[in-house]
Amino acid sequence: MNAVSARPRSAANFALCCVAMVAGLALVAAIDNAGDLSVRGWLLYAPLLPCLGIILVIALCERLWPSLRASSSGTLPGKALRPLDLRRVGIRLCGVAATFGLLAFAYWLFPEYGGNFYDPYWQFLRTLAPLGALIPLYLVWADRRIDEPGDEYYAMGTVIIGRWRSVDGALIRRHLLGWVIKGFFLPLMTVYLSAEVRSLSAALHAIVSDHGVMAVYQVFYHVSYTVDLLFCVVGYGAAIRLFDSQIRSVEPTVAGWVVALICYQPFYSVIGRFYLQYDDAIYWDNWLLTLPAVRVAWAAVIIALTVIYALCTVSFGLRFSNLTHRGIITGGPYRFTKHPAYLAKNLSWWLISVPFVSELGWSAALRNCVLLALLNLIYYARARTEERHLSRDPTYVAYALWIDQHGLLAGLARVLPFIRYRTP
């Protein structure tokens, strides 16, 4: 194994992302204090405000101080590289319109998106719609600054105007797959964020009259997942070249897509209910009801894991996304191990659901443990497929080798070689 003396710089600055996180939470609190803004005509999707606050903080600081993160060839310079070409802008605008049209057609076509479940997403789009007027202005500004004028939107526009022979098929494929990812995950994350903000508000109001373990636990739990989902929505919504957060590559294997998608609705509702239902009526809080000291300690460990999980998402800044490469993250919790989010999430499930305890006896408990272990195995497969994908970037290879030598689990990896990085 090659020795790597220094950890590569991260594509996002963790300290800056934490500042943005505080700003986002402050805006969430301001919305809560102002009442239900989601029903007011001027703001249909209230969580959009903290999302925009996070984007503003990170994008502005990264623009003013580029040294905060690893340099990238995709950054749009302030100085123009070429004269403006309105014909090229028009072709690119056709590509944008075609992309949005295909996405709208998919939402119309699939019954999954016709129910009330996705109402917060339609509110999100309606609230965001006025910003669509800025798209032509952005395309005019970016046309003179994009390092490669023939980008994915230009390629899509070229298809629309019938110049098939000059189309880069690989570029079109990456573009369409990237929008499949955004079109699938952004609706889910906006729905989950809307629900989580309401849950956090309820927990904060409840703790005023109840200072018990569960009240405190609920506040920290919902804060963690609110933070996580804020940066998820930001990540999928801000995947544009303006912020140097565009998609650089998409997961190339069917296996990588399968193991990722089955962890989310609507697929997990089938997998979890009929195949991986690993919990029953006993959870950590009622199991430890007669052991208050242990109950407090148990709650503290769960909260520590959920906080770590949230900070993993925060570490990406504007670049969080499943199934894509948008910059290698090496800071925050990723300073200590390659997959801290998966590790923290999977450990928290064991502590929350306590599958090793069951009212139905040891046989049911053993079955629950095996089922949760199978779910853990899916996340292990996700980690491995992601590593194969990201290993196309030399920066990730250097980072993974550095973690093998200096990471928190370096000693454990000597005993369990299967968790070590394997160069493709």
Buried (B, 14 or more C-beta within 10 A) or exposed (E): EEEBEEBBBBBBBBEBBBBBBEBBBEBBBEBBEEEEBBEEEEBBBBBBBBBBBBBEBBBEBBBEEEEBBBEEEBBBEEEEEEEEBEEBBBBBBBBBBBBEEBBEEBBEEEEBBEEEBBEBBBBBBEBBEEEEEEBBEBBBBBBBBBEEBBBBBBBBBBBBEEEEEEBBEEBBEBBBBBBBBBBBBBBBBBBBBBEBBBBBBEBBEBBEEEEEBBBBBBBBBBBBBBBBBBBBBBBBBBBBBBBBBBBBBBBBEEEBBBBBBBBBBEEBEEBBEEEBEBBBEBBBBEBBEEEEEEBEEBBBEBBBBBBBBBBBBBBBBBBBBBBBBBBBBBBBBBBBBBBBBBBBBBBBBBBBBBBEBBEEEEEBBEBBBEBBBEBBEBBBBBBBBBBBBBBEBEBBBBBBBBBBBBBEBBEEBEEEEEBBBEEE
